[in-house]
Amino acid sequence: MERTLTLFLMTALFGSVHAQTLDNANAAPTAGFTAVMNNSTYAAPGNSGPMQTWTFSTLTPTNSFSIDHVTPASTGYLSSFPAATVATSDPSGVFGFFQYTAQGGFLQGYHSTTANVTIPYQNAEQIMKFPCSFNTTWTDNFSSSFTTSGIPANRTGTSTGIADGYGTLVMPYGTVSNVLRVKVNQDYEDDLGAFGVLDYQAETYQWWKPGTPVALLIVSTLTVTSNGVPNTQQFMQWLDGGQVGLDEGDAPSIGIDLFPNPASGRTTLRFGSVGGPVQLRLFDHTGRVVMEQGLQAGMGITDHDLDLGGLPAGFYQVQLTAQDGSTGVKRLVVE
């Protein structure tokens, strides 16, 4: 009886781990998806372990950029990356080529139009293991032979990963629960023969939510050593809040509806309440508050006319907060 009760309590406490399981269906990007990313100054990644709350609510974007996911054939470089199932294109002119299968995500290599260099991985690098849940680990060796500026180069390295925590991620645009954190370490070198060896050591923390095909937040430290002299850079990137499915319904919560949505000019905000003051905030895609109003709600259903005049087209988040701490979040598209 005691053993049965112990197993029941463990299941009740930790059964939610399975809700953070990443797989090829809920975490692999496909062609046509564009991720709007924000750069920000570095902040420490926080603790590992179960039931964590990672707070990054004060992040301020230094700039934003888009990463387009396209078919490998559309890049013109498919012949160098025949196993790739999707490619990425960023503003720097770099294409990344990836293969996603039921076993995980694999980096097939890069092509830089700016540097005019192609780096095909003859032995692909595993960047994610599927299925991936708390305490999932992997280790993978990868290699590439390529030419850069007429110099033959050989890249060899090892990548190790562990899903080291799960819990709640607090971002400038709101709170995201059911998040899995994955830590990846890469240790590799480029042997340029007579021109020396470049050594790379990278530590990256990634926060994932099933159903969003890219990481919500990335915190990285990269050290490049050349001729015995190390150079370390730290940075972080986070996915635009308009592309993140915030939880709508965690108790205590306020049910919200918007109609029309998408909207242009005006929309009606409908929400349920026990009555009393309610704070309304509207966040843009960077997490910046672009509208703030104090509302007086009645008992039951309240309708509020929301003036969207002057707001640029894009993704927004409507957030309501009541005196008792109840909250509600709804995504709004302004045309």
C-alpha positions in Angstrom: 0.0 0.0 0.0 2.8 2.4 0.9 4.6 1.6 -2.3 1.5 2.2 -4.4 0.9 5.6 -2.6 4.5 6.7 -3.2 4.2 5.8 -6.9 0.9 7.7 -7.1 2.4 10.8 -5.5 5.5 10.7 -7.8 3.2 10.5 -10.8 1.1 13.4 -9.6 4.2 15.6 -8.9 6.2 14.7 -12.0 3.7 13.4 -14.5 3.6 16.8 -16.2 7.1 16.2 -17.4 5.6 14.3 -20.3 3.7 17.4 -21.4 7.0 19.0 -22.3 8.0 16.3 -24.7 9.4 17.6 -28.0 9.1 15.5 -31.2 9.2 15.8 -34.9 5.5 16.8 -35.0 5.6 19.6 -32.5 9.1 21.0 -32.6 10.4 20.7 -36.2 10.2 23.8 -38.4 8.8 23.4 -42.0 9.2 25.6 -45.1 7.1 28.7 -45.0 7.6 29.5 -41.3 9.3 32.9 -40.6 10.6 33.4 -37.1 10.9 37.1 -36.0 13.8 37.2 -33.5 15.0 39.9 -31.1 18.6 40.3 -30.0 19.2 41.4 -26.4 22.1 42.0 -24.0 23.3 38.9 -22.2 21.6 37.6 -19.0 22.5 34.5 -17.0 20.5 31.4 -17.9 19.4 30.5 -14.4 19.0 27.2 -12.6 18.4 23.7 -14.0 15.9 21.2 -12.6 12.2 20.5 -12.4 9.5 23.1 -11.8 11.7 26.1 -12.4 10.6 29.7 -13.1 13.0 31.5 -15.4 12.3 35.3 -15.4 13.4 37.4 -18.3 10.6 40.0 -18.1 13.0 43.0 -18.3 14.6 42.0 -21.6 14.9 44.9 -24.1 15.5 44.2 -27.8 18.6 45.8 -29.3 17.4 44.9 -32.8 15.1 42.5 -34.6 15.6 40.3 -37.6 13.8 37.5 -39.4 14.8 33.9 -40.1 12.9 32.4 -43.1 12.4 28.6 -43.4 12.4 27.6 -47.0 12.7 24.4 -49.1 16.3 23.4 -49.6 15.8 23.3 -53.4 14.8 26.9 -53.4 18.2 28.0 -52.2 20.0 26.7 -55.3 22.4 24.6 -53.1 20.5 21.4 -52.6 23.2 19.4 -54.3 25.6 20.1 -51.5 23.0 19.1 -48.8 20.9 16.3 -50.3 19.6 15.0 -47.0 18.2 18.4 -45.8 14.5 18.7 -45.3 14.4 22.4 -44.5 16.7 25.4 -44.9 17.0 28.7 -43.1 17.8 32.1 -44.5 18.9 35.1 -42.5 19.8 38.7 -43.2 23.5 38.0 -43.2 23.2 35.9 -46.3 23.8 32.5 -44.6 21.7 29.5 -45.4 21.5 26.7 -42.8 20.5 23.2 -43.9 18.8 20.8 -41.6 17.3 17.3 -41.6 14.4 16.5 -39.2 13.4 12.9 -38.6 11.7 10.9 -35.8 15.1 10.6 -34.2 15.8 14.3 -34.0 17.2 17.4 -35.8 20.5 17.2 -37.7 22.6 20.0 -39.0 23.7 19.2 -42.6 25.9 22.4 -43.0 25.9 26.0 -44.2 26.4 28.1 -47.3 27.3 31.8 -47.0 26.6 33.9 -50.0 28.6 36.8 -48.5 31.8 34.8 -47.9 31.1 32.5 -50.9 31.8 29.4 -48.9 30.0 26.1 -48.6 30.4 23.9 -45.5 28.7 20.5 -46.1 28.8 18.2 -43.1 29.8 14.7 -44.3 28.9 13.6 -40.8 25.9 15.6 -39.7 25.7 17.1 -36.3 22.7 16.1 -34.1 21.3 19.3 -32.6 18.2 17.8 -31.0 17.0 14.3 -30.0 13.4 13.2 -30.5 11.5 12.5 -28.4 13.0 15.0 -25.9 11.8 15.4 -22.4 13.3 16.2 -19.0 16.7 14.4 -18.6 16.9 13.3 -22.2 20.6 13.3 -23.3 22.6 12.8 -26.5 26.3 12.9 -27.7 27.2 13.1 -31.3 30.4 13.5 -33.4 30.4 15.6 -36.5 32.8 16.5 -39.3 33.2 18.5 -42.5 35.8 19.0 -45.2 35.5 22.3 -47.1 37.5 25.1 -48.7 37.4 28.8 -47.5 39.2 31.6 -49.3 41.1 28.9 -51.2 42.3 27.2 -48.0 41.4 23.5 -47.4 39.8 23.1 -43.9 38.7 20.1 -41.8 36.2 20.5 -39.1 35.8 17.9 -36.4 33.8 18.1 -33.2 31.4 16.8 -30.6 28.0 18.0 -29.6 26.3 17.0 -26.3 22.8 17.8 -25.2 20.6 17.5 -22.1 17.1 18.6 -21.4 18.1 20.0 -18.0 14.9 21.7 -16.7 11.3 22.4 -17.2 8.8 24.9 -15.8 7.7 28.5 -16.6 9.3 31.1 -18.7 8.5 34.8 -17.9 9.1 37.1 -20.9 8.4 40.7 -21.6 5.2 39.7 -23.6 3.9 37.4 -20.9 4.3 34.1 -19.1 4.7 30.8 -20.9 4.2 27.6 -19.0 5.0 24.0 -20.0 8.5 24.9 -21.2 11.4 22.6 -21.6 15.0 23.9 -21.3 17.7 22.1 -23.4 21.4 22.7 -22.9 23.8 22.0 -25.8 27.6 22.1 -25.6 29.7 22.1 -28.8 33.4 21.6 -28.9 35.0 21.6 -32.3 37.9 22.9 -34.4 38.7 24.0 -37.9 42.1 22.7 -39.0 43.5 25.1 -41.7 46.8 23.3 -42.1 49.7 25.7 -42.3 47.3 28.6 -41.4 46.7 27.2 -37.9 43.7 25.8 -36.0 40.6 27.6 -34.8 39.0 26.1 -31.7 35.4 26.7 -30.8 33.6 26.0 -27.5 29.9 26.9 -27.4 27.4 26.6 -24.5 23.8 27.2 -25.5 20.6 27.2 -23.4 17.3 26.9 -25.3 13.8 27.2 -24.0 11.2 25.2 -26.0 7.4 24.9 -25.9 5.8 22.0 -27.8 3.9 23.4 -30.8 6.4 26.3 -31.4 8.9 25.1 -34.1 11.8 27.2 -32.9 13.3 28.0 -29.5 11.5 30.7 -27.5 14.8 31.9 -26.0 18.4 31.2 -26.6 21.3 32.2 -24.3 24.8 31.5 -25.6 28.4 31.8 -24.7 30.9 31.2 -27.5 34.7 31.1 -27.1 36.9 31.1 -30.2 40.6 30.5 -29.7 43.1 31.4 -32.4 46.9 31.2 -32.0 46.3 30.5 -28.3 44.3 33.7 -27.8 40.7 33.2 -26.7 37.9 35.5 -27.5 34.5 35.1 -25.7 31.2 36.5 -26.7 27.9 36.2 -24.9 24.5 36.9 -26.4 20.8 36.1 -26.3 18.0 35.9 -28.8 14.2 35.5 -28.2 11.3 34.8 -30.4 8.8 37.6 -31.0 5.9 37.4 -28.6 3.3 37.5 -31.3 4.5 34.0 -32.5 4.4 32.4 -29.0 1.2 30.6 -27.9 0.7 32.0 -24.4 -1.4 29.9 -22.1 -5.0 31.0 -21.9 -6.8 29.2 -19.1 -4.4 28.5 -16.2 -6.4 29.1 -13.1 -7.1 31.7 -11.8 -7.7 33.1 -15.3 -9.9 35.5 -17.2 -11.5 34.2 -20.3 -11.0 36.6 -23.2 -12.4 36.9 -26.7 -11.8 39.5 -29.4 -14.0 40.1 -32.4 -13.2 40.8 -35.1 -9.7 39.3 -34.9 -7.8 40.1 -37.2 -9.0 43.6 -36.8 -8.4 47.0 -38.3 -9.3 50.2 -36.5 -11.4 48.8 -33.7 -12.2 45.5 -32.0 -14.5 44.4 -29.2 -12.9 42.9 -26.1 -15.2 40.5 -24.3 -14.2 39.0 -21.0 -15.7 37.4 -17.9 -15.3 38.8 -14.4 -16.5 38.8 -10.9 -16.6 42.5 -11.0 -14.2 45.3 -10.0 -11.2 47.0 -11.4 -9.3 45.3 -14.3 -6.0 46.5 -15.8 -5.7 46.2 -19.6 -2.3 46.1 -21.3 -1.5 45.7 -25.0 1.9 44.5 -25.9 3.5 44.8 -29.3 5.8 42.1 -30.9 8.8 43.4 -29.0 7.1 43.1 -25.6 6.7 46.9 -25.3 3.4 48.1 -23.7 1.7 50.2 -26.4 -1.6 50.7 -24.6 -2.7 50.6 -20.9 -6.1 51.2 -19.6 -8.0 50.8 -16.3 -11.4 49.2 -16.8 -14.3 48.8 -14.4 -15.9 45.4 -15.0 -19.3 44.3 -13.9 -20.3 40.9 -12.7 -20.4 38.4 -15.5 -19.6 39.3 -19.2 -18.2 42.7 -20.0 -17.7 44.1 -23.5 -15.2 46.9 -24.1 -14.6 48.7 -27.3 -10.9 48.7 -28.1 -9.6 51.5 -30.3 -6.7 50.3 -32.4 -6.2 53.6 -34.3 -2.6 54.4 -34.9 -1.3 50.9 -34.3 0.9 49.5 -37.0 -0.1 46.2 -38.6 1.3 43.2 -36.7 1.0 40.8 -33.8 -0.1 42.0 -30.4 -0.9 40.4 -27.0 -3.9 41.6 -25.0 -3.5 41.0 -21.3 -6.0 41.6 -18.5 -5.2 41.5 -14.8 -7.8 41.7 -12.0 -7.3 42.7 -8.4 -7.3 39.1 -7.2 -4.4 38.3 -9.5 -6.5 36.6 -12.2 -5.0 37.1 -15.6 -6.0 36.5 -19.2 -4.0 36.7 -22.4 -5.2 36.7 -26.0 -3.3 37.2 -29.2 -4.5 40.0 -31.5 -3.7 40.5 -35.2 -3.9 44.1 -36.4 -4.2 44.5 -40.2 
